[in-house]
Amino acid sequence: MIRRLTRLFGGAETDLIVECRRCGTTLESGDVERCSACGSSEIATYRL
């Protein structure tokens, strides 16, 4: 489904969203190991 939406609305560029799975805080970089807000190591990275 995400691939279909990307084809419909996106171009060749990909957006990168990095967020904490525990508290939902959006993080600045995919290179982080812990959430700056809650300290969780459960980090999700989404490429759209």
RANORFEN-V898823 format. One record per residue. PHI is phi in whole degrees, 0 to 359 (NA if undefined). Layout:
phi
PHI
PHI
This chain:
phi
NA
295
298
296
296
297
295
286
249
260
248
286
286
242
265
245
244
239
214
282
285
278
246
85
295
281
256
284
220
280
268
273
253
221
289
287
273
240
85
292
264
273
248
254
237
241
254
249
